[in-house]
Amino acid sequence: MWDDAFPSFLIGLREGLEGGLIVSILVATLVRAGAKSRLPQVWTGVLAAIALAMSFGAVLTFTAASLSATAQEAFGGTLSVIAVAFVTAMVFWMRRSARSLSGEIKEKVTGALTMGAGMLILTSFLAVGREGLETALFLWTTARAAGESAGPMAGAGIGLVLAAGLCWGLYRRVLKINLTRFFTATGAVLIVIAAGVLGYGLRDLQEGGVLPGGTAYAVDLGGSVDAGSWYSTLIQGVFNLTPTMTWLQVAAYVGYLAVVMTLFVRGVRGVGSPAAQAKPAAKVKQGVKAGEDVKAREGVKAREGVKADEDVKADEGRPRPAAEAPQTPSATPPRRRLGWAVPVAVVAVPSVVAGLVVAVSGSKPVGTQTVAVSETECGKGFTAPKPGRQTFQMHNTGDKTSEVYLVDPASNAVYGEIEGLAPGTTRDLVATVAGGSYAWRCVPTGGKAVTSKAVSVSGSAGARAVVPVSEKDLAAPLTAYKTYVNQGLATLVTRTRKLSDDIAGGHLDAARTDWLTAHRTYSSLGAAYGTFEDFDQKINGRPDGLPGGVDDKDFTGFHRLEYGLWHGQSADRLKAPAQQLADDAAGLRKAFPTQTFDPGDLPLRAHEILENTLQFELTGHADQGSGTELATADANLAGTRELLTVLRPLLTGRAPHLLPTVDADIARVQTLLDAAHHGDSWTPVDRLDEITRDRLNGATGQLLEDLAPIPDLLEIRKSA
């Protein structure tokens, strides 16, 4: 979280300090002018600026949420580029204006004092409002780049609190800060951060279809860099540099950094030059001269004031006509005090306007259809949509939870789906529509699948659809995989018996070698975990959660023997666990033909086997002393490869580009595992150097990401 918090912390600190300095100068000016009674007007303007900034942030958040995925990318990318422009302008403006900021604000406040309360409120509102809007925009873009809001908001909050403390210290003259140096240093860092935001924004515009080159990669380190490592996360969070970047991103990042940083550094040198320093001295002299003129004018006014006062006193002694008699105090209409009305109004107005904008943007967009889902009204309200990305509001009008699919009625290909739509609820279904026929298929829980009347959309074909898979389609892969598992279980029984005999004979060195061979055999059957029922816990359970840990009586199987063999336990103590493992393996082989093997498990296991590998083996969590986690990972990879072999005929026609990518990922992971295999031994995970471990984690993570679509592609869907 904290890597995502740093850019927002810097923005909160810098913008908060700018806004706080402005408020401090406003307050100090009024206090020194003897106008403390006007301070509420300053705070009213500040409150209005804060309300405007928060309302602006809400509008950005909820407006983006109501857009389609592609439109969100384009919207976010555009605002990221705008945020970079604002931050760049802010950096240069503050570097140039830091010296003269106090004088400019004092001049504006002095003018506002003579023009009424409204002008003073407006002055403070405009002075602080700009900082607030810049902060809201940049925080929104950094939160979107981070993919979460907790880190950026925490960073911004800490930065703003620190800025408030610094401003209080400066106002009370407790602290002394060289503001020119502060804004110069933070400006340089912000330029680097803004370069990353620019690259991220351009990537969003590419993914949103606004800019070309989305697949032209200049850098692609996804296979060799672990995106989840601490250093990768830090670089991505602070600088928005990712392992994969397009040519446009790289060119924009380097170009922006080179141009803007060069101009900024030159400007800093210019500020420090003798010529630049001579100007403030000249202004000081002019100020002294101007001060003398002001004093002279004030002396004249004072003398005139004395004369006028004497005239008034003399005039008071003269009798007045009745018509000129002074009015009694009761005749003077009292001034109406607004009290809290103005502060409440300045907060309420931006909030109400923001609410209206959000309501309008969040309402049903033009062209969005509300489609009924039920056994009796499936597809009601559905008319031929326009080609392109469309959002359909699916409303369950029945009394049963339902699944609903947008399908091609001729081929049953699925363009979009929603599962678990409860009665009376509405959810959005987003799908890309092109030329062709479309219908809705409603599948109520426990009910009959119903298909609506089809509609035709004119235009060229090209919408991406998933050809549905039935249990019949998975029958052949399931049979082939069952054969593989049966053969593996026969081998497992032989090897666990050999392991038991080794221990019974006191040959513990041989037992350690045979333990690894047997364990790898079992690990290669990963796709069948869901069908082994209680046997899996008996054969391959870990001590996690057991009351007695490794000494618990229910800790059995491979990991129990692993702990004993690599922790010096005697053969006599290990005989019973070894015999029990051999018996459980034989029991599993006998029970497997009668166990239920859900065909839907095959696509799921394609992803889950290596997901468990990444969670347990590659972290070392599963190790009980042998240090052979990578050998187990190698067996898991072999099981995944076998599973993909039986699923390949179904995947080839549905995702022709997926298998070559997955094959390349598997080869990359296999190469990294082979490098850790040395004859009969394997390098323990905790002894891998940091770079090798990060590469292995990164390659496995990339493989998991590429395997992730398989469960959806081969999900069994009901048809009419």
Secondary structure, 3 states (H helix, E strand, C coil): CHHHHHHHHHHHHHHHHHHHHHHHHHHHHHHHCCCHHHHHHHHHHHHHHHHHHHHHHHHHHHHHHCCCHHHHHHHHHHHHHHHHHHHHHHHHHHHHHCCCHHHHHHHHHHHHHCCCHHHHHHHHHHHHHHHHHHHHHHHHHHHHHHCCCHHHHHHHHHHHHHHHHHHHHHHCCCCCCCHHHHHHHHHHHHHHHHHHHHHHHHHHHHHCCCCCCCCCEEEECCCCCCCCCHHHHHHHHHHCCCCEEEHHHHHHHHHHHHHHHHHHHHHHHHHCCHHHHHHHHHHHHHHHHHHHHHHHHHHHHHHHHHHHHHHHHHHHCCCCCHHHCCCCHHHCCCCCCCCCHHHHHHHHHHHHHHHHHHHHHHCCCCCCEEEEECCCCCCCCCCCCCCEEEEEEEEECCCCCEEEEEECCCCCCEEEEEEEECCCCEEEEEEEECCEEEEEEEEECCCCCEECCCEEECCCCCCCCECCECCCCCHHHHHHHHHHHHHHHHHHHHHHHHHHHHHHCCCHHHHHHHHHHHHHHHHCCHHHHHHCCHHHHHHHCCCCCCCCHHHCCCCCCHHHHHHHHCCCCCHHHHHHHHHHHHHHHHHHHHHHHHCCCCCCHHHHHHHHHHHHHHHHHCCCCCCCCCCCHHHHHHHHHHHHHHHHHHHHHHHHHHCCCHHHHHHHHHHHHHHHHHCCEECCEECCHHHCCHHHHHHHHHHHHHHHHHHCCHHHHCCECCCC
